[in-house]
């Protein structure tokens, strides 16, 4: 069966996952991680993509981003992917592929899933047993959102701004949100939608989104997706 074209709609938040081939490591050192950050900084700006959150794990990475154009996400990821593979292969004196095919992505309903997706991303190192607390991991957006470090290449989403009237209030609110964690049903919904390439949201959102693109946005309209806990 022919592969569906990627679901990308300008102005909507998208959750992305890029994995290493056969789950192999894509970083050999923190120098490699910083190089990928530098590439993302450069190409996000060039391709008009606002990156809201990220985490760089050992064998994959996640992004939460909103593109300004229909081609922006793919252009950014293709440019970053090509340049990083050349860099990594040269540095490790290896040849061949590094990525497990093209990146996976899902368009999400921001009002229901964006903050949960941010927490999901920042909690990845904790779930993997790499650290005890999200703030202990250097290579994620958690420190930026909680005021421990400033990363100018990141663009706060409007829903993050709504967490508080001052930077301190927003940082505390986000830290509390992450500390509370996300329900397993939310985690599963975010993972499955991204790996399958479907939109994630309430039926009304999905139906309205379908009017904006010729690409099918969901496998089925039956049922109601899990909501973010209040």
N, C-alpha and C positions, 0 to 999 in steps of 0.2 A: 504494500500500500504506500502511495506517495506520502512523503513527509509534509506536514502542514507548514506553511510559511510562519515565521515568528510573529507572535502577537505583540505589537508595539503600537501604542497610541500616544501621541504627544500630549504633554500636560498631565499624564497619570503616573503615579508611582509604580515602579517595577522592582521586583525582587529577583536578583541574579545569583546564580551559582556557577562557578567554573572549577572543574575538577581535574586533577592530574590523571593521566592515562594509567589504567589499572590501579588507581588510587596511590600512585607513586608520589613521593615528595616533590613539591614544586619549588621549595626553598631549601638551600643548604646552609644559609646563614642569615643574620639580620641585615646584612648588606644587600642580600637579594630582596628581602621584603621592602627595604627602603627604595630600592630601584623600581619595584613594581608601583609603590606609592608615587614616585616621581613620574612614572609613565601615566598613571591614572590622572594625576594632577594636570599634566600637559594636555592629554587627549580629551579629558572631560571638558576642559575649557574650549578646545578647538571644535569639539563636536556638539557643544551646547547641551551638555548633560549636567544636571545638578545632582551631585552625590550626597546623600543624607547620612548614610551609615555604612560601615564596612567591618570585616574581620578577615585577617589573613591566617588561616590554619596551616598545618604542615603540608597537606596534600590537596587543599582546595581553598577558595575564598568566596565570600559573599559580598554583595553590594545591594544597597537600596538606593534607587536613583530615579529621577524624573527627567526624561528627555524633552527638549524643546521642539524636536523634529522627528518625523517617522523613521529616519535613517540613523539618528544620532547614536543610539545605544549600540547598534551593530557596528557602526563605523568606529566608535570608541574601543569596543572590545576586540575588533579585528586588528586595529592598529597596536593596541597594547599587547595582545596575544602574540602577534608576529615579532615585535621588537623584543619582548621578554624571552621568547624561545631562543632567538638568536643570541641574546646576552647569556642566558643560562647554559646553552649548549657550549658556547665558547668558554665560559668560565669553568664548566665541569668537564670540558674536553669530551663531549658526547655528541651523538647525532640522533636524528629521528624526532618523532613527535613527543610532545610533553603533555598536551591537553587530551582529555577524554572527549573528543569531538567538539562540537560547538557548545557554547555556554547555554545553560538552561535559564529560563526566565518565566515570570508570571506577573501579570498586571493585577494590582490589588486595589480594593476599595479602601481609600485612605481613612475615612471616618471610622471604619470597623477594624482595620488590620494594620495600619501604618505603625502606630506605637508598639503594638504587639510584635511586629516584624523587627523593629529596632531592637527590642529586648531580646527577641529570638536570636538575632545576629550577635549581640554583645554577650549573650550567655553561652555561645558555642564553646569557648575554651573551658568553661565550667562543666558543661555536659560531657566534654571529651576527657575530663579528669586532668587537664593540663594545669589548672590553677584552682584555688579554693574560692576566690572571689573574682568577678569580672575586672575589677580595677587592678588586679595583679598581672593582667596580660597586656603587654605593651602594644600589640598590633591589632587594635580594634578602635572603634569610635567612642567607646565608653568613656574614656578619660576626657575627651573633648566635650561630650554632652554633660559631664558632671563637674566641669570647671577645673580639672586637674591638668589639662594641657590644651593649648589652642592649635587647631589645625585649619589654616585658612583655606585649604582646598575643599573643605566640606561646606555644604550649604544647608543650614537648618530648615526643616520643613515647617510650614505655617502651623501645623498641629503641635510641633515641639514648642514653638513660641507661645502657644496657648496654655502651656503647662504652668505659666506664672508671669507676673508682671515685671519681675526683675530677673537678671541673670541668676542670682543666687536661688530665687524661688524655683526657677525652671530646673536648675541643676539638682536641687534637693528632690523635687517632684519626680524627675527622671530616675534618680538613684533609687528612690522608693519603689517606683514602678518596676525596675529591673530586679530589685531585691525580692519583690513579691512573686516574681517569676511569671511564666505563662502556662496555661493549662495544656495538658498533653494533647487534647483535641485541637487546640490552636496550633501547636507545634506540628502535628500531623497534617493539618489543613495547609499550612504554609509550605511544608516540604513537598507534599504531593502535588499541589498546584504548580509549584515551580518546576519540578521534575517532569511533569506532564505538559506544561506549557499552556495551562488554562487560566482564565481570569478567576480571581477569588473575591467574592462579595455576595451580597444579598441578591435574591432573584430579580428585584427591580433594577438594581445596579447592573447586573449582567445583561438584562434585557435592553436597557438603555445603551449600554456599551455596544451591543450587537448592531445597533442602528448606525454606529460610527465607523464600522469596518466590515468589509466583505468576508474577512477571515472568521471562521467559526470560533467563538470565544469560550465555549464550555462543552464538555462531553454530553451533559444532560442538564436540563433545567429542573429536574425533579429534586425535591427536598430543599431544605434550608441550611446554608452553611453555618458552622458554629460561630457565635458572636464573641467578641472580646469581652472578658469579664469586667464589670463595672467596679 
